[in-house]
Amino acid sequence: MNNQQLQERKQSVIARGQGNVYPVYVERALNAELWDVEGKRYIDFATGIAVCNTGHSHPKVVAAVKQQLDKFSHTCVMINPYESAVELAEKLVALAPGNSDKKAMFVTTGAEAVENAVKIARASTGRRGVIAFNGGFHGRTNLTMALTGKITPYKHQFGPFTGDIYHAPFPMKAHGISTEQSLKALNNIFKVDISAEDVAAIIVEPIQGEGGFYPAPKEFLQALRALCDQHGIVLIMDEIQTGFGRTGKMFNCEYADVEPDLITMAKGIAGGFPLSAVVGKASIMDAPLPGGLGGTYGGSPVACSAALAVLEVIEEQGLVACANHIGQQFGEYLDSLQREFPEIIADIRISGAMIAMELIENGDPNSPNTQLTQALIAKAADYGLVLLACGFYGNVIRFLPALTIENEIIDEGMQQFCRLFRSLA
């Protein structure tokens, strides 16, 4: 069975809305490499959208999962719990930034984590409103679509959405939006849309993921912390894409020296097994009554075992520090390309192993080059690469390599990317 045949089978039985970037069907994967059903090899610069931080099929993760499967696969943590969930919660509350006493709860997806963080914030404050930011991405459920600050493809055709959600501009130096302007707009919401005393939470990504890998300035996150303290608002930090060493810290908000009230975690938490968490201040986390939080599969014993192995690998292999080395290595290639194509490459943004290249037309930062971005993604497989795009205007190439990727694989992959870029630029 080849890729084309499988794609035809897929299109006949899987809904059009659940599309796939590449008609490339994976047979096996190891660390930073994939092999398709036709035997062709690819260098994976996407890692399942920042999920496999410890690489594909890390032996320690595989062994932990097999050991757990030999014992049991599911009992529901809300009925008959198990030690792996307790141990994982202990480790996560210890790793979360800040000195406050903390607690955790487990669900399955990033969107569920965000939904539950909002529920917890509303239960804790007795308030209704939530403020998010333009360009932010928080999930695909009804509530998280309402929080997401981009219509196509995430929200188009799917309304009406949950009410009491408000958006402010996210500070982006590259597009002329300053921290001061963003904070002014936020305070304007308090004047014209909803009183600060009715706002339960402000949710923010410390680096926008789907929005284009724009980092929130340190002073912006610190100002949000002060604003939330002033008005009794819960500050939710969405670290779903930035967490678990991805940006050179275990959690990105550590760079700003900010302690959130709640942190949402997913993606890199369990090496590819479905698991997410909300970790936050114990006084806030305990606001919902028993039974108010949970889910059938949340905190799966298999996923918890995988997550414990992931945390061991991150510590033993020094992957947090590795992320910064990876960013430097990618930067050498991308900076060289930018010097070669200054009219096309507007900006290179590197936060550890969360790396973005923004493309424009004719040197105009207000003319996003979506056509070239789409062409690069479409042709990447021909060069043995798996790449992703993102951005408010769809003009950003993002690189999310495994934190365990070998130096020589980076070199090989980036040499191929440079050839690909030159062929289309």
C-alpha positions as CSV (number, residue, x, y, z in Angstrom):
1,M,0.0,0.0,0.0
2,N,1.6,3.3,-1.1
3,N,1.0,6.9,0.1
4,Q,-1.4,7.8,-2.7
5,Q,-3.6,4.7,-2.1
6,L,-3.7,5.4,1.6
7,Q,-4.6,9.1,0.9
8,E,-7.5,7.9,-1.3
9,R,-8.7,5.6,1.4
10,K,-8.5,8.3,4.0
11,Q,-10.4,10.9,1.9
12,S,-13.2,8.4,1.4
13,V,-13.8,7.8,5.1
14,I,-12.4,10.7,7.2
15,A,-14.1,14.0,7.2
16,R,-12.7,16.7,5.0
17,G,-12.3,19.1,7.9
18,Q,-9.7,16.8,9.5
19,G,-7.2,17.3,6.6
20,N,-3.5,16.4,6.6
21,V,-0.6,18.6,5.6
22,Y,1.3,15.9,3.8
23,P,0.0,12.8,1.9
24,V,2.8,10.9,3.6
25,Y,1.8,7.9,5.8
26,V,4.3,7.1,8.6
27,E,5.3,3.5,9.1
28,R,7.9,4.1,11.8
29,A,9.7,6.9,13.5
30,L,12.9,7.2,15.7
31,N,14.0,10.3,17.4
32,A,14.0,13.1,14.7
33,E,13.4,10.8,11.7
34,L,10.4,9.3,10.1
35,W,10.0,6.6,7.4
36,D,6.9,6.4,5.3
37,V,5.1,3.3,4.0
38,E,7.2,3.5,0.8
39,G,10.4,3.4,2.8
40,K,11.3,7.1,2.2
41,R,13.1,8.9,5.1
42,Y,12.2,12.3,6.4
43,I,13.8,14.7,8.9
44,D,11.0,15.8,11.3
45,F,11.1,19.5,12.1
46,A,7.5,19.4,13.5
47,T,7.5,16.6,16.1
48,G,3.7,16.3,15.9
49,I,3.3,20.0,16.7
50,A,5.8,20.3,19.6
51,V,4.7,17.0,21.2
52,C,7.6,14.7,20.9
53,N,10.2,16.9,22.8
54,T,12.0,13.7,23.7
55,G,12.0,12.4,20.2
56,H,9.9,9.6,18.6
57,S,10.0,6.3,20.4
58,H,12.5,7.2,23.1
59,P,13.5,3.9,24.6
60,K,12.8,5.0,28.2
61,V,9.3,6.2,27.3
62,V,8.6,3.0,25.3
63,A,9.7,0.9,28.2
64,A,7.6,2.8,30.8
65,V,4.5,2.4,28.6
66,K,5.1,-1.3,28.0
67,Q,5.6,-1.9,31.7
68,Q,2.3,-0.1,32.5
69,L,0.4,-2.0,29.9
70,D,1.5,-5.2,31.4
71,K,-0.3,-4.1,34.7
72,F,-3.4,-2.3,33.4
73,S,-4.4,0.2,30.8
74,H,-7.4,2.1,32.5
75,T,-9.4,2.3,35.7
76,C,-10.3,6.1,35.6
77,V,-8.3,8.2,38.0
78,M,-11.7,9.4,39.5
79,I,-12.7,5.9,40.4
80,N,-9.7,3.8,41.3
81,P,-6.6,6.0,41.2
82,Y,-3.0,4.9,40.9
83,E,0.4,6.0,42.2
84,S,1.7,7.2,38.8
85,A,-0.9,10.0,38.7
86,V,0.0,11.1,42.2
87,E,3.7,11.0,41.5
88,L,3.3,13.0,38.3
89,A,1.3,15.6,40.1
90,E,4.0,15.8,42.8
91,K,6.6,16.4,40.1
92,L,4.6,19.0,38.2
93,V,3.7,21.1,41.2
94,A,7.4,21.1,42.1
95,L,8.5,22.1,38.6
96,A,5.9,24.9,38.2
97,P,7.4,28.4,38.8
98,G,6.8,30.3,42.0
99,N,6.8,29.5,45.7
100,S,3.0,29.2,46.3
101,D,1.6,25.9,47.3
102,K,0.2,24.2,44.2
103,K,-2.0,21.4,43.0
104,A,-2.7,19.7,39.7
105,M,-5.5,18.1,37.8
106,F,-5.3,15.9,34.7
107,V,-7.3,15.7,31.5
108,T,-6.5,14.6,28.0
109,T,-6.0,17.5,25.5
110,G,-4.7,21.0,25.5
111,A,-8.2,22.4,24.9
112,E,-9.5,20.5,27.9
113,A,-6.8,21.9,30.0
114,V,-7.8,25.4,28.9
115,E,-11.5,24.7,29.5
116,N,-10.8,23.5,33.0
117,A,-8.5,26.4,33.8
118,V,-11.4,28.8,32.9
119,K,-13.8,26.7,35.0
120,I,-11.4,26.8,38.0
121,A,-10.9,30.6,37.6
122,R,-14.7,31.2,37.4
123,A,-15.3,28.9,40.5
124,S,-12.6,30.7,42.4
125,T,-13.6,34.3,41.6
126,G,-17.4,33.9,41.1
127,R,-17.0,36.0,38.0
128,R,-17.8,35.4,34.3
129,G,-15.5,37.3,31.9
130,V,-12.3,36.0,30.3
131,I,-9.9,38.1,28.3
132,A,-7.6,36.6,25.7
133,F,-5.4,38.1,22.9
134,N,-5.6,38.6,19.2
135,G,-3.6,35.9,17.4
136,G,-3.7,33.6,20.3
137,F,-4.7,29.9,20.0
138,H,-6.2,27.9,22.8
139,G,-8.0,25.0,21.2
140,R,-10.9,23.8,19.1
141,T,-13.8,23.2,21.5
142,N,-16.5,25.9,21.6
143,L,-15.1,27.7,24.6
144,T,-11.5,27.5,23.4
145,M,-12.5,28.6,19.9
146,A,-14.1,31.7,21.5
147,L,-10.8,32.4,23.2
148,T,-8.7,31.8,20.1
149,G,-8.0,35.1,18.3
150,K,-8.1,34.0,14.7
151,I,-11.1,33.1,12.5
152,T,-9.8,31.0,9.6
153,P,-9.6,28.0,9.8
154,Y,-10.3,27.6,13.5
155,K,-13.6,29.4,14.0
156,H,-15.1,29.8,10.5
157,Q,-18.6,28.3,10.2
158,F,-18.6,27.1,13.9
159,G,-20.4,29.9,15.8
160,P,-22.1,31.0,18.0
161,F,-19.4,30.9,20.6
162,T,-19.4,31.1,24.4
163,G,-20.1,34.6,25.6
164,D,-18.2,36.9,28.0
165,I,-15.0,36.5,26.0
166,Y,-13.0,39.6,25.1
167,H,-9.8,40.1,23.0
168,A,-7.0,42.6,23.3
169,P,-4.1,43.2,20.8
170,F,-1.0,41.2,21.6
171,P,2.2,43.2,21.6
172,M,4.3,42.5,18.5
173,K,7.3,44.7,17.9
174,A,7.6,43.4,14.3
175,H,4.1,44.7,13.5
176,G,4.2,48.0,15.5
177,I,2.1,46.9,18.5
178,S,3.9,48.0,21.7
179,T,3.4,46.8,25.2
180,E,1.9,50.2,26.1
181,Q,-0.6,50.0,23.3
182,S,-1.7,46.5,24.3
183,L,-2.1,47.4,27.9
184,K,-4.1,50.5,27.0
185,A,-6.4,48.4,24.9
186,L,-6.8,46.0,27.8
187,N,-7.8,48.8,30.1
188,N,-10.2,50.1,27.5
189,I,-12.0,46.7,27.7
190,F,-12.6,47.4,31.4
191,K,-14.2,50.8,30.4
192,V,-16.4,49.8,27.5
193,D,-17.0,46.0,27.5
194,I,-16.8,44.5,31.0
195,S,-15.8,45.8,34.4
196,A,-12.5,44.5,35.8
197,E,-14.5,43.3,38.8
198,D,-16.5,40.9,36.5
199,V,-13.4,39.4,34.9
200,A,-12.5,35.9,36.1
201,A,-9.3,35.4,34.1
202,I,-6.8,36.7,31.6
203,I,-5.3,34.0,29.5
204,V,-2.1,34.5,27.5
205,E,0.6,32.5,25.7
206,P,4.0,33.6,26.7
207,I,4.9,33.0,23.1
208,Q,2.1,32.8,20.6
209,G,2.2,29.4,19.0
210,E,-0.3,29.3,16.0
211,G,-0.1,33.1,16.0
212,G,3.4,33.1,14.7
213,F,5.9,32.5,17.5
214,Y,5.8,36.1,18.8
215,P,7.2,36.3,22.3
216,A,5.4,38.4,24.9
217,P,7.8,41.0,26.2
218,K,8.9,40.4,29.8
219,E,7.5,43.8,30.9
220,F,4.1,42.9,29.4
221,L,3.8,39.6,31.4
222,Q,4.9,41.4,34.5
223,A,2.3,44.2,33.9
224,L,-0.4,41.5,33.4
225,R,0.6,40.0,36.7
226,A,0.3,43.4,38.4
227,L,-3.0,44.1,36.7
228,C,-4.4,40.7,37.8
229,D,-3.2,41.3,41.4
230,Q,-4.8,44.8,41.4
231,H,-8.2,43.5,40.3
232,G,-8.3,40.0,41.8
233,I,-8.2,38.4,38.3
234,V,-6.7,34.9,37.8
235,L,-3.7,34.9,35.4
236,I,-3.7,31.8,33.2
237,M,-0.5,31.1,31.4
238,D,-1.0,28.8,28.4
239,E,2.3,26.9,28.2
240,I,0.9,24.1,26.0
241,Q,3.3,24.7,23.2
242,T,6.1,26.4,25.1
243,G,6.4,23.9,28.1
244,F,8.7,21.1,29.0
245,G,12.0,22.6,27.9
246,R,10.9,23.8,24.5
247,T,12.2,27.3,24.9
248,G,15.2,26.8,27.0
249,K,13.3,26.9,30.3
250,M,11.0,24.2,31.7
251,F,8.3,26.8,31.3
252,N,8.7,30.0,29.3
253,C,7.1,32.3,31.9
254,E,10.3,31.7,34.0
255,Y,12.1,34.2,31.7
256,A,9.8,37.0,32.9
257,D,10.1,35.9,36.6
258,V,6.3,35.7,36.7
259,E,4.3,33.2,38.8
260,P,0.9,32.5,37.1
261,D,-2.1,31.6,39.1
262,L,-2.8,28.7,36.7
263,I,-0.7,27.0,34.0
264,T,-2.1,24.8,31.2
265,M,0.2,22.0,30.1
266,A,0.0,19.5,27.3
267,K,1.9,18.6,24.1
268,G,5.4,17.8,25.3
269,I,4.2,16.4,28.6
270,A,4.0,12.7,27.7
271,G,6.0,12.0,24.6
272,G,3.0,11.6,22.3
273,F,0.5,10.0,24.7
274,P,-2.7,12.0,25.2
275,L,-2.3,13.9,28.5
276,S,-2.8,17.4,29.7
277,A,-2.8,19.2,33.0
278,V,-3.7,22.3,34.9
279,V,-1.3,23.3,37.6
280,G,-1.8,26.2,39.9
281,K,-2.1,27.8,43.3
282,A,-3.7,25.4,45.6
283,S,-6.2,27.9,46.9
284,I,-7.5,28.5,43.4
285,M,-7.3,24.9,42.2
286,D,-9.4,23.7,45.1
287,A,-12.3,26.1,44.3
288,P,-14.4,23.6,42.3
289,L,-16.3,21.0,44.4
290,P,-15.5,17.3,44.3
291,G,-16.6,15.9,41.0
292,G,-16.5,19.3,39.3
293,L,-13.4,18.5,37.4
294,G,-12.3,15.4,35.5
295,G,-13.0,13.2,32.6
296,T,-13.0,9.5,31.7
297,Y,-9.6,9.3,30.2
298,G,-7.9,12.2,32.0
299,G,-4.7,11.2,33.8
300,S,-4.6,7.8,31.9
301,P,-2.2,5.5,33.7
302,V,-0.4,4.8,30.4
303,A,0.0,8.5,29.7
304,C,1.1,9.3,33.3
305,S,3.8,6.6,33.1
306,A,5.0,8.0,29.8
307,A,5.1,11.5,31.3
308,L,7.2,10.4,34.3
309,A,9.6,8.9,31.8
310,V,9.7,12.1,29.8
311,L,10.6,14.1,32.9
312,E,13.4,11.7,33.6
313,V,14.7,12.0,30.1
314,I,14.5,15.8,30.2
315,E,16.6,15.8,33.4
316,E,19.0,13.1,32.6
317,Q,19.8,14.3,29.1
318,G,19.8,18.0,30.0
319,L,17.2,18.8,27.4
320,V,16.3,22.2,28.7
321,A,19.9,23.4,27.9
322,C,19.9,21.4,24.7
323,A,17.0,23.6,23.4
324,N,19.2,26.7,23.5
325,H,22.0,24.9,21.6
326,I,19.4,23.7,19.0
327,G,18.2,27.3,18.5
328,Q,21.7,28.6,18.0
329,Q,22.4,25.9,15.4
330,F,19.2,26.6,13.5
331,G,19.9,30.4,13.8
332,E,23.2,30.1,11.9
333,Y,21.5,28.7,8.8
334,L,18.5,31.1,9.0
335,D,20.5,34.2,9.6
336,S,22.6,33.3,6.6
337,L,19.4,32.9,4.5
338,Q,18.1,36.2,5.8
339,R,21.3,38.0,4.7
340,E,20.9,36.4,1.3
341,F,17.2,37.2,1.0
342,P,16.6,40.4,3.0
343,E,13.6,41.4,0.9
344,I,11.8,38.1,1.6
345,I,12.8,37.1,5.2
346,A,11.5,39.8,7.5
347,D,12.3,38.3,10.9
348,I,13.9,35.3,12.6
349,R,12.5,34.6,16.0
350,I,14.3,32.0,18.1
351,S,13.3,31.0,21.7
352,G,15.3,27.8,22.4
353,A,14.0,25.1,20.0
354,M,10.9,27.2,19.1
355,I,12.0,28.8,15.9
356,A,10.2,31.0,13.3
357,M,11.0,32.6,10.0
358,E,8.5,35.3,8.8
359,L,8.2,35.8,5.1
360,I,7.2,39.0,3.3
361,E,7.0,40.5,-0.2
362,N,9.4,43.2,-1.5
363,G,10.8,44.0,1.9
364,D,7.4,45.3,3.1
365,P,6.6,43.9,6.6
366,N,2.9,44.7,5.9
367,S,2.9,42.4,2.9
368,P,2.8,38.8,4.2
369,N,4.2,36.3,1.7
370,T,1.7,33.5,2.2
371,Q,2.2,32.1,-1.3
372,L,5.9,31.3,-0.7
373,T,5.1,29.9,2.7
374,Q,2.5,27.5,1.3
375,A,4.9,26.5,-1.5
376,L,7.7,25.7,1.0
377,I,5.3,23.5,3.0
378,A,4.0,21.8,-0.2
379,K,7.5,21.0,-1.5
380,A,9.1,20.1,1.9
381,A,8.4,16.4,1.6
382,D,10.2,16.3,-1.8
383,Y,13.3,17.4,0.1
384,G,12.8,14.8,2.9
385,L,11.5,17.3,5.4
386,V,8.4,17.7,7.6
387,L,7.7,21.4,8.2
388,L,4.8,23.5,9.5
389,A,3.5,27.0,8.9
390,C,1.7,29.3,11.3
391,G,1.1,33.0,11.8
392,F,-1.8,35.4,11.9
393,Y,-1.4,35.8,8.1
394,G,-0.1,32.3,7.4
395,N,3.4,33.6,6.4
396,V,5.6,32.0,9.1
397,I,7.6,28.8,8.8
398,R,8.1,27.3,12.2
399,F,10.6,24.7,13.3
400,L,9.9,22.5,16.3
401,P,12.6,19.9,16.4
402,A,12.9,17.2,19.1
403,L,15.1,18.4,21.9
404,T,17.0,15.1,21.4
405,I,17.8,15.8,17.7
406,E,21.4,15.1,16.8
407,N,23.6,17.9,15.5
408,E,24.3,16.1,12.2
409,I,20.6,15.7,11.6
410,I,20.0,19.4,12.1
411,D,22.8,20.2,9.6
412,E,21.4,17.7,7.1
413,G,17.9,19.0,7.5
414,M,18.8,22.7,7.3
415,Q,21.0,22.2,4.3
416,Q,18.0,20.6,2.6
417,F,15.8,23.5,3.8
418,C,18.2,26.1,2.3
419,R,18.2,24.2,-1.0
420,L,14.4,24.1,-0.9
421,F,14.2,27.9,-0.1
422,R,16.6,28.9,-2.8
423,S,14.6,26.8,-5.4
424,L,11.4,28.8,-4.7
425,A,12.5,32.2,-3.5
